[in-house]
Amino acid sequence: MKLLDGLDRMLLVVLTTVAVVMLALSVFINFGNIVGRYVLHAPIEWAEEAMLYLMIGFVFLGGAHVASQGTHIRMDVFVRLLPERVRLVLQLATDVLMVVTGSALAAFATPTVLQLYDFDQRSIAADLPMFLPHAMIPIGLAAMVILTVLRLLSGRWRHVQHDVSH
């Protein structure tokens, strides 16, 4: 149990740190572009493209934290009215479905990322390798799957709160 929790925390720290760095870079690029555009009258040509790719990265990597906590956005108005045992069964089914779907999507996306790497396809304005933003999708999905599995194995799925205060 402690090994699973330690692995969970370590993976979360790494993913969250990378996501925060990506978000900070996006903010700095945006600030630099604002200064360049409105003060120097010389916008950064690649800024919008780079910020878009960074946003893809921090959304998919940040989604791993949500998966770890089991706090995905849900349409659960009616589920909250059900008995606790039924809610737990539905929570487990949702988590299993997430693991299956996330695994399949990550597996299907990986060959595209590898092709983009092999072709050395680059973005137009920033000249960034296109495999990098595309890789955030299977990496983020795989992280979500791993963290969901770790949550399931540790038994924390039973303690996910579904009350109205959230």
DRENDO-1510 file (C-alpha; in Angstrom, 1 decimal, always signed):
<recs>
REC; n; res; u; v; w
REC; 1; MET; +0.0; +0.0; +0.0 .
REC; 2; LYS; +2.8; +2.4; +0.9 .
REC; 3; LEU; +4.7; +1.5; -2.3 .
REC; 4; LEU; +1.6; +2.4; -4.4 .
REC; 5; ASP; +1.0; +5.7; -2.5 .
REC; 6; GLY; +4.7; +6.6; -2.9 .
REC; 7; LEU; +4.6; +5.8; -6.6 .
REC; 8; ASP; +1.4; +7.8; -7.0 .
REC; 9; ARG; +2.9; +10.8; -5.2 .
REC; 10; MET; +6.2; +10.6; -7.1 .
REC; 11; LEU; +4.4; +10.5; -10.5 .
REC; 12; LEU; +2.1; +13.3; -9.5 .
REC; 13; VAL; +5.0; +15.5; -8.4 .
REC; 14; VAL; +6.8; +15.0; -11.8 .
REC; 15; LEU; +3.7; +15.5; -13.9 .
REC; 16; THR; +2.5; +18.5; -11.9 .
REC; 17; THR; +6.0; +20.1; -12.0 .
REC; 18; VAL; +6.2; +19.7; -15.8 .
REC; 19; ALA; +2.6; +21.0; -16.2 .
REC; 20; VAL; +3.3; +24.0; -14.0 .
REC; 21; VAL; +6.5; +24.8; -15.9 .
REC; 22; MET; +4.6; +24.6; -19.2 .
REC; 23; LEU; +1.9; +26.9; -17.8 .
REC; 24; ALA; +4.5; +29.4; -16.6 .
REC; 25; LEU; +6.3; +29.3; -20.0 .
REC; 26; SER; +3.0; +30.0; -21.7 .
REC; 27; VAL; +2.4; +33.0; -19.4 .
REC; 28; PHE; +5.9; +34.4; -20.0 .
REC; 29; ILE; +5.5; +34.0; -23.7 .
REC; 30; ASN; +2.1; +35.7; -23.6 .
REC; 31; PHE; +3.6; +38.6; -21.6 .
REC; 32; GLY; +6.5; +38.9; -23.9 .
REC; 33; ASN; +4.2; +38.9; -26.9 .
REC; 34; ILE; +2.0; +41.6; -25.3 .
REC; 35; VAL; +5.0; +43.8; -24.7 .
REC; 36; GLY; +6.3; +43.1; -28.2 .
REC; 37; ARG; +3.0; +43.8; -29.8 .
REC; 38; TYR; +1.8; +46.9; -28.0 .
REC; 39; VAL; +5.1; +48.5; -26.7 .
REC; 40; LEU; +7.6; +47.6; -29.4 .
REC; 41; HIS; +5.1; +47.1; -32.2 .
REC; 42; ALA; +6.9; +43.8; -33.0 .
REC; 43; PRO; +4.9; +40.8; -31.9 .
REC; 44; ILE; +6.6; +37.4; -31.5 .
REC; 45; GLU; +5.6; +35.5; -34.6 .
REC; 46; TRP; +5.7; +32.1; -33.0 .
REC; 47; ALA; +4.1; +33.0; -29.7 .
REC; 48; GLU; +0.5; +31.9; -30.4 .
REC; 49; GLU; +1.6; +28.6; -31.8 .
REC; 50; ALA; +4.0; +27.9; -28.9 .
REC; 51; MET; +1.3; +28.8; -26.3 .
REC; 52; LEU; -1.2; +26.5; -28.0 .
REC; 53; TYR; +1.2; +23.6; -27.8 .
REC; 54; LEU; +2.1; +24.3; -24.2 .
REC; 55; MET; -1.6; +24.5; -23.3 .
REC; 56; ILE; -2.1; +21.0; -24.9 .
REC; 57; GLY; +0.7; +19.7; -22.7 .
REC; 58; PHE; -0.4; +21.2; -19.4 .
REC; 59; VAL; -4.0; +20.2; -19.9 .
REC; 60; PHE; -3.2; +16.5; -20.6 .
REC; 61; LEU; -0.4; +16.3; -17.9 .
REC; 62; GLY; -2.6; +18.2; -15.4 .
REC; 63; GLY; -5.4; +15.8; -16.1 .
REC; 64; ALA; -3.4; +13.2; -14.4 .
REC; 65; HIS; -3.9; +14.9; -11.0 .
REC; 66; VAL; -7.7; +14.8; -11.6 .
REC; 67; ALA; -7.5; +11.1; -12.4 .
REC; 68; SER; -5.4; +10.5; -9.3 .
REC; 69; GLN; -8.1; +12.1; -7.1 .
REC; 70; GLY; -11.0; +10.7; -9.0 .
REC; 71; THR; -12.5; +14.2; -9.3 .
REC; 72; HIS; -13.4; +14.3; -13.0 .
REC; 73; ILE; -16.4; +16.5; -14.0 .
REC; 74; ARG; -19.4; +14.3; -13.8 .
REC; 75; MET; -23.1; +14.6; -14.6 .
REC; 76; ASP; -24.1; +12.9; -11.4 .
REC; 77; VAL; -27.2; +14.6; -10.1 .
REC; 78; PHE; -29.2; +11.4; -10.2 .
REC; 79; VAL; -26.3; +9.2; -9.1 .
REC; 80; ARG; -26.2; +11.2; -5.8 .
REC; 81; LEU; -29.7; +10.1; -5.1 .
REC; 82; LEU; -28.8; +6.4; -5.3 .
REC; 83; PRO; -27.8; +4.2; -2.3 .
REC; 84; GLU; -24.1; +4.3; -1.4 .
REC; 85; ARG; -23.5; +0.7; -2.6 .
REC; 86; VAL; -24.8; +1.5; -6.1 .
REC; 87; ARG; -22.8; +4.7; -6.2 .
REC; 88; LEU; -19.6; +2.7; -5.4 .
REC; 89; VAL; -20.4; +0.2; -8.2 .
REC; 90; LEU; -20.9; +3.0; -10.6 .
REC; 91; GLN; -17.7; +4.7; -9.5 .
REC; 92; LEU; -15.8; +1.5; -10.0 .
REC; 93; ALA; -17.4; +1.0; -13.4 .
REC; 94; THR; -16.5; +4.6; -14.4 .
REC; 95; ASP; -12.9; +4.1; -13.3 .
REC; 96; VAL; -12.6; +0.8; -15.2 .
REC; 97; LEU; -14.1; +2.4; -18.3 .
REC; 98; MET; -11.6; +5.2; -18.0 .
REC; 99; VAL; -8.7; +2.8; -17.8 .
REC; 100; VAL; -9.9; +0.8; -20.9 .
REC; 101; THR; -10.7; +3.9; -22.9 .
REC; 102; GLY; -7.6; +5.8; -21.9 .
REC; 103; SER; -5.4; +2.8; -22.7 .
REC; 104; ALA; -6.9; +2.4; -26.1 .
REC; 105; LEU; -6.6; +6.0; -27.0 .
REC; 106; ALA; -3.0; +6.2; -25.8 .
REC; 107; ALA; -2.2; +3.1; -27.9 .
REC; 108; PHE; -3.9; +4.4; -31.0 .
REC; 109; ALA; -2.2; +7.8; -30.7 .
REC; 110; THR; +1.3; +6.5; -30.2 .
REC; 111; PRO; +1.9; +5.4; -33.8 .
REC; 112; THR; +1.0; +8.9; -35.1 .
REC; 113; VAL; +3.5; +10.5; -32.6 .
REC; 114; LEU; +6.2; +8.1; -33.8 .
REC; 115; GLN; +5.4; +8.9; -37.5 .
REC; 116; LEU; +5.7; +12.6; -36.7 .
REC; 117; TYR; +9.0; +12.0; -35.1 .
REC; 118; ASP; +10.3; +9.9; -38.0 .
REC; 119; PHE; +9.2; +12.5; -40.6 .
REC; 120; ASP; +10.6; +15.3; -38.5 .
REC; 121; GLN; +7.5; +17.3; -39.2 .
REC; 122; ARG; +7.7; +20.8; -37.8 .
REC; 123; SER; +5.3; +23.6; -37.0 .
REC; 124; ILE; +5.1; +26.6; -39.4 .
REC; 125; ALA; +5.8; +29.6; -37.2 .
REC; 126; ALA; +7.8; +28.2; -34.2 .
REC; 127; ASP; +9.6; +25.4; -36.2 .
REC; 128; LEU; +8.8; +23.1; -33.2 .
REC; 129; PRO; +8.9; +19.3; -33.8 .
REC; 130; MET; +5.3; +18.3; -34.1 .
REC; 131; PHE; +5.7; +15.1; -32.3 .
REC; 132; LEU; +6.2; +17.0; -29.0 .
REC; 133; PRO; +2.7; +18.5; -28.6 .
REC; 134; HIS; +1.1; +15.3; -30.1 .
REC; 135; ALA; +3.1; +13.2; -27.6 .
REC; 136; MET; +1.4; +15.0; -24.7 .
REC; 137; ILE; -1.9; +13.3; -25.6 .
REC; 138; PRO; -0.8; +9.6; -25.2 .
REC; 139; ILE; +1.6; +10.6; -22.3 .
REC; 140; GLY; -1.2; +12.4; -20.5 .
REC; 141; LEU; -3.7; +9.6; -21.1 .
REC; 142; ALA; -1.2; +6.9; -20.0 .
REC; 143; ALA; -0.5; +8.9; -16.8 .
REC; 144; MET; -4.2; +9.2; -16.2 .
REC; 145; VAL; -4.6; +5.4; -16.7 .
REC; 146; ILE; -1.6; +4.6; -14.4 .
REC; 147; LEU; -2.8; +6.9; -11.6 .
REC; 148; THR; -6.4; +5.6; -11.9 .
REC; 149; VAL; -5.1; +2.0; -11.6 .
REC; 150; LEU; -2.9; +3.0; -8.6 .
REC; 151; ARG; -6.0; +4.6; -7.0 .
REC; 152; LEU; -8.0; +1.5; -7.6 .
REC; 153; LEU; -5.4; -0.8; -6.3 .
REC; 154; SER; -4.9; +1.3; -3.1 .
REC; 155; GLY; -8.6; +1.2; -2.4 .
REC; 156; ARG; -8.9; +5.0; -2.5 .
REC; 157; TRP; -11.7; +4.8; -5.1 .
REC; 158; ARG; -14.1; +4.0; -2.3 .
REC; 159; HIS; -13.4; +7.3; -0.6 .
REC; 160; VAL; -14.1; +9.6; -3.5 .
REC; 161; GLN; -16.6; +12.2; -2.3 .
REC; 162; HIS; -19.7; +13.0; -4.4 .
REC; 163; ASP; -21.4; +15.5; -2.1 .
REC; 164; VAL; -22.9; +18.8; -3.3 .
REC; 165; SER; -20.2; +20.9; -1.6 .
REC; 166; HIS; -17.7; +19.9; -4.3 .
</recs>
